C-alpha cells in the first residue's frame, strides 16, 4: 500500500508546523554575505520598505485585495551593513 506522503507537494508547510509567512528567509548583506535568517513576514516588510531586494522566491504568494506579492526565500539588503564578526 502506497503512502500518501509520496505525493505531497514541496509547499506543504502546514505539515511541518509553520505557514508560508513563517518560512525561513536568508538575509544577505549588500555584498552578498549571509548575515541572518528571518521569517518571511519580516522579509516582506523589509522589501516593501525598500530596505531589501528580493533575490529568490519560494513559490508562495501573499494576497491582498488588490495585489499578490511573491514570498521571498532570499533577500539582499540595499545598503551595506557593517557586521562585526566574532573570532572564536
Steps between C-alpha positions, in 0.01 A plus 500: 500500500644838398534782746322829437828676581647385170276748319529805721618826352809700599274780629341307788627715785190430712619141563834632624334735748541839331318702237648672197527822703723328755724329243872574546655765275875548455611863543808605304708814544535738204824314419311166489639377833245299705425684824170366638191284458163661564132414453337563163270756662799713609665457160188628320494805728867574421435469125188720512688767700777503239766381743554170316455349154369153420765270356307168498135407548357187659184455291246632751293815460372753753160618375326825586183640348694675221840336464679167533860506623741209460648381830882519489738225607814719469520878541795739471536823697529809279756679718807329640467412868827491694505169688755431768604137483598320814824306502442171675 
